[in-house]
Amino acid sequence: MRDTRSNQRDVPKINGKIRFPKIRAIDPDGEQLGIITPQEALKIAEEKELDLVLVSETANPPVCRIMDYGKYKFEQEKRAREARKKQHTADIKEVKMRYKIDDHDYNVRVNNAKRFLKSGDKVKATITFRGREIQHSNLAQRLLERMATDLEEVAEIQQAPKREGRNMMMLLSPKKS
């Protein structure tokens, strides 16, 4: 069975659901109407074809505002959508190569890594060894260090080059601007 109490806390009390002896009422323009009973405030809200919304339950006396609740709810949802849209989760993009890579291919990998870093993603640079190539891990390490220096204006090394099985990898993260 779902717990509906958490949903009820998110929704403010409106109109007839406000049960306090006295409240501090605020009109739609932000002007204070003073401390009155909820029935009086509700009558004023109904005359203006608006809702009485409980803003602060903890204040003494509780604060209620006369507003268009539907419009208020829509604005809140719109703000929440905008906030979610602006969030960016940093993914890890991988750039793979061999230690005997040609200059042009290397530059393509560096440009891809630069593009990933500028968009806020982390980059994992991996060099794969085949057969006896594993003996030349020092050349692979030099290549990864060269890549780190080529990208130093946009990236910082998060994890230094290290061997994992038949691969050598390094993790780069975008520089904080």
C-alpha positions, 0 to 999 in steps of 0.5 A: 500500500502506498503512503499518501501522507507525503503527497498531502504535505506537498499540496498546500491547503486551499479554501475550505481546508484551512482550519485556524481561528485567525490567519494573516491574509495577503491580497493578490497584489502582496498587500496585507489585509491584516489578521482575520478569520479564514471565513472572511478571507475566503469571502474576499477571495470568492468575490475576486474569483480567486483561491485562499492558499495557506502559504506558511503554516508555522507562522503565528498566526498562519499566513494565507494568500489570495491568488489564482491557485491553478496559475500558481501551480502551473508556474511551480511546475514550469519552474521545476521543468526548467530546473530539470532541463538545465541539469547536466549529468556528466557522462564518461566518454571513451577515446580508444587507440593503440600506442602505434597510432598515426599523427592524424588519427591521434589528432582526431582522438584529441579533438573528440576528447576536447569536444567531450570535455567542453560539453561537460563530460569526462573522458576515458582515454584507453590504449589497447595492447595485442599480443606482445605489444604489452611489453611496450607499456612505457610508450603507451604511458608516454602517449597518454601523458602527451594527450594530457598535456595537449588537453591541459587547457580544458582538462585535468587528470582525474586518474593517472595512466595505469595498466588494467589487464591488456589496456592502459587507461587514464581518466580526464575531467573538465576543468572548473572555469 
